[in-house]
């Protein structure tokens, strides 16, 4: 009798052991968060480590043209792709192998395209962008508390965390429906792309913006520009949306970009827009593409971080050879727009911090010191000059 009981106990315990094994991660991939973008290291074929952005909004895997040339990768044909603000022609490098720590992704078609415009904006090297080709094969948790991607096998995965489930729809990027209040009043449910490759909080498509008269209904806005995978520049206006509700959490007065374009993702008639990484990074999110589910758990690191709104009217980037910090864009009617600064001027110093040994991310933080009066030293026509700016939100 004792032997029978023992056997029953073993057989009862075996499924539990199997379930536990299926929910253990197969690897953890450390990442850097730079300007709201996730950078990971991977290898293509037998290459050295390469710097890629992990981007849930990337429907394919992109490799920088210069990196592809250095690796001797040969393209077989061209393809037309849709970026945030327009079409992009890429060259296809077929059947490549990608290695991320112990993970191997075989027979991946790489899309080769110039990414120098993104390197200038990020202020660092960028070898490529990866998203769907990785996420469709594995369950991936983006853990912002520990700055790592936690990877699970998809086949028998069972979520064991404390997060709440949000259903996602898939083409080759995830979308989900959330309630939003554009101004004071009722919530409406709208579909958004979940795009952690977008460094902003919210962005609305042109059709949605026009249907809801966003520019005239949400109050004060300021003009801006935007670009993404495509180097095409789109005109946008930035204003504040009343509230967005994610599960039981409400976010108020959210800065949102209102697009005005008839090409690219933001000309889409179906979706309302994009939820970007300024919001997404407040949660540790597990994406399970196989079951069209995601799990959202608030993290401690970014829970109370304020949303970014321009305080200076000044946008910076690296110059083409990445040797200098220059003025990329000046927001019209801002305080800096009335100064001597011009697009293309070299920035030498911000608030007594020299730009020569400071990252773009850190310099941008200096321009968001609410209420502070700062001095900016710059070079224009070979002459060093300076301006003083009172930093305050433009909206």
N, C-alpha and C positions, 0 to 999 in steps of 0.2 A: 504493500500500500504506500509506503514511504517513497518507493521508486516512482510510482505513477504520479504522485504529487509533485515530485521533483521535476519530472519531465514536463508536466503541465506548466509549472512555474517558468521553466526555460523557454517554452514556446510562447508564453505570454510576454516574456521579457524581450524576445527577439525583435518584434516589430518596433518596440520603443527604441531599441539600440539603433535600428535602421533609420528611424525618423531623426534621431539625434545626429547621426552621421550626415544625413542629407542637409541638415541645417547648419553644419559647420562650414566656415569659409574655406575655400581652396587656396586663397592668397589674399594679401592685403597690399595695396599699391599706394605708397605715399604720394602726396601731391603738394604743390605750392599754390597758394592763392595770390594772384598778382592782379590788382585792378579788377577784382570780381571775376577773374578767369582762372580755371583750374588747369595747371600745367603738370603733366606726367611725363615720365621717361619710358621710351619703348625702343625696340630695334626693328629694322626692316631687313629681312634676309640676315646677312652676317655683319650688319653695320655696327658702328659704335652707338652709344645711347643717343637718342634724338629727343628734342623737346617738342611735345605735341600738346595742344589744348584738348581736353576732354569736354565734349560739347554735345548735350542732349539734342540740340537743334541741328546737328549735322547729319544729313540723310545719307552721307557716304563718307569715305575716308579721303582726305585731301593731303597731298604732299607739296611742299613748297617747290617750285620749279628749280630753284637753285640747289636745293637738297637733292632732288632727283638727279640732276646733272652730276653732282659730286659723287653720288652712289653708282653712276653709270646705268641708271634704270631707263629702259627704252619704251617709249609710248607706241601704241599700235594704231590708235584712231583718236578722233576728237569727239567731244560730247557737249551738249548745251545744258546748263543747269541753272536753276533759279535761286538767286541769293536774296538777301533782305531787301535790296533796293535795285534789283535788275538781274539780267541774264549774265552768266559767266561761261565762257568757252574754256573747257579743260581738255587736257590730253590724257588718255586712259593708258595706264600701265597695268597689264593683266596678270592675274595669278601670282600675286606677291604674298609672302609670308610675313606676318607681324608677330613679334614676340614681346609680351609684357610680363616681366618676371617669369613665372612658370607657365604662363598661358601662351598658346600658339593659335593664331588665327590664320588659316590656310586659304589659298585661292582668293585673296582679296584684290579687287580691282581698285587701284589707287587713281585718284584724279589729280593730275599735276596742274597747278595754277600758281601764278605769282602771288606771294603773300607779303611782299615788302611793305605795302601800305599798312598792314596790320602790325608788322614789326615796329614801324615808326610810331604807331599809336600805343602799343604795349610797352615800348621801350626796352625790348629784349628780343633775343633770337626766337624764331618760330619755324620749326621744321614741318609742321603739319597740324591737322585737325582730325580727331577721331570721335565717332559717336555710335551711329546705328550698327555698324559692322561688329562692334564689341557688345553692345547692349542686346542685340537680338539673340546672342548665343549664351549669355550669362545673366544671372540676377546680380545687380550691382547696387550696393548701398553707398551713397555719398555721405561720408561721416565728417562733418565740419568740426566736431569737437576734437578729433584726433588727426584731422587733415589726411585722410586716407580713403581710398575706394576699397570697400570690402566686397569680395567677389565670391559668388556661390554657383554651384552647378544648378541649371534651371530645371532639369528633368523632374526631380521629386522634391523641389524646394517647398518648405513650409515656413512662413514667417513666424518668428518667435519673439519679436520685439514688442515695445509698448506703443508703437505708432498706430495711427488710424488709417484705414484703407480708403484710397481714392481710385475710382475706376479711370483708366486711360483708354483713349482710342489711338490707333496707330495707322499711319501710312508708313513713313520711315522716320517720323518724329512724333513724340508723344503729345497728345492734347487732352485737356480735362475741362470740365464745366464747373465754374464757380460763380457764386452770386456777387454782383457788383452794384454799388450805388454811385452813379455818375455825379450826382449832386444830392443835396438833402432830399429825402423822400424814399421811395420804394426801391428794393433790390430787384435786379433782373439777372437771370442766369445766362451766362455767355460762355462760349468755348474759347480756350486760349491754348496756344502752343507753350509747352513747358521747356524753356530754352535757357539752360544755365550758361550758354555761350554768349548770351546777351548780358552785358554788364549793368544794364539799367534795372529799374523796378518794374515798370509797365510800359507797354507801347501799344497803340491802337492802329488798326488798318485804316486806310483811306475810306473804303466804303462804310465801315462801321462809324467812323468819325462824322462822315457827311450825313448818314441816316439819323444820327443823334445830335447833330449841330453842336459838336463838342466845343469847338473854339469859342462859340458865343455863349455857351451855357455854363461853362465851368469857372468863369471868372478870368483873372489875370493870367496871361501866358507870355512867354518870350520865344523868339525865333532861335532855331538851332540847326545843325546839320548832323547827318548820321551816315555811316557806311558800315559794311560788314564784309562777308566773304567776297562779294563784289566790291570793286573799288569805286563804283558809282556812288555819288553823293546824293542823298535825298534831303529835301527840305522838311523840317518838322517844327512843330511848336510844342513847348513844354508847359504844362499846367498841372494843377492838383486835382486829383479825383477824390470824391468824398470818402468812399469806403470800399474795401475789398474784403470778402469773408472767405477764409480757408478753414474748413471744418468749424471748430468752435472759436476761432481766433479772428478778430476784426482788426484791420489796419486802416488808419484814417489819414487823410490829407497826403495821399501817395503821389509823388511826382510821376507824370506820365507823358510820354512822347506821342504826339498826334501827327501821324504821317500824312503827307500830301503827295501821293505818287500813283501812277497808273501802271507801274511795272513791279515785278518781284513779289515776294511773300506778302508785303504790306498793301498789295492791290487785291488780295484774296477777298472774295465776296462772302465766304462762309464763316470764317473765324472772326472773333472780335479783335484779337491781337496776340501779344506775347507777354507772358509772365517771365521776367528775367531774374538774374541771380541775386540782385539786391533783396528780392523777396525769398527766392528759393533757398538761399543760404541760411535763412533763419530756421530751416528744418533739416534734419538728417533724413534724406529721402531714399527709399529702396525702390528701384524700378524692376518690375517683373514683367517683361514684354510678353513672355510665353502665355501668361494668364491675363494680360491686359490690366494689370493692377500696379498701384504704387502705394507705399506706406510712408506716412509723414509723422515725424516725431520732432517736437521742438528741441533745438539744441541750446546749450548755455552760452556758447561763444558769441553768437550774433543776435541773440534774442532781443536785446534792447538797443541795438545799433540804429542810429537815425538814418533816414534815407538821404541820399546826396542830392543837393540842389545847388546850382552854380551860385557862388557868392562873389565872384570876381568878373564874370563875363569873359573869361580868358580860357582858351583851350590850347594845350601844349602837345608837342610831339617831337620825335627825333627828326633831324634832317635826313636827306636821302643816304648819306654815307654813315649815318648814326654817330657822328662826332660831336653834335651840338644839340641843345634843346632850343626849339624855335616856336614862335607863335603859329598855331595851326588855324585858329578861328577866333574872331572877336564878336561877341553877341551884340547886335545893334541896340542902341539906347542904354547900354550898361555904362557904369562909371568909366570903365577902361576904354570904352568906345570913344569917349570924349578926351582921351589922353593922347600922348604922342606915339604910343605903341601902334605898330602895324603888323599885319600878317607877314610872316617870314623873318621878323626881327629875331636875333639871337638873344635868349634869356641867359644872363650871367649869374644873377643872384636873386633869391626871393626871401625876404624877411631875414636877411643876413646869412642865409644858407647858400653856399655856392652850388651851382647846378652841375659842375664838372664831375663831382663824385657822389651825386645823390640820384636815386631812382626816380623815374617819372611818377610812380605811385606816391612816394614821399613828397615830391614837389606839389602834386595835386592836393595832398592833405593840407599843405601850408596855405593853399588858396581857399580852404574851407573853414578857416578859424573865425567863427561867427563873432562879429563886433570888433575885430582887431583892425588896426590901421597898419598896413605893411608897405615897405618900399621894395620896388622891383627895379633891379639894374639890368639894362639891356644894351645891345649894340645895334646901331642903325647907321648905315652908310659909313662904317668904320669908326663911328663915334660912340663912346660909352655915355649913356644917358640914364636917367632914373625917373620913375613916377611913383607917387604915393596913392594908395587905394584903400578905401574904407570897405572892409569885407562885410557884406550883408546879403541875405537871400534875395534873389531876383524876383521870386514870387512868394 
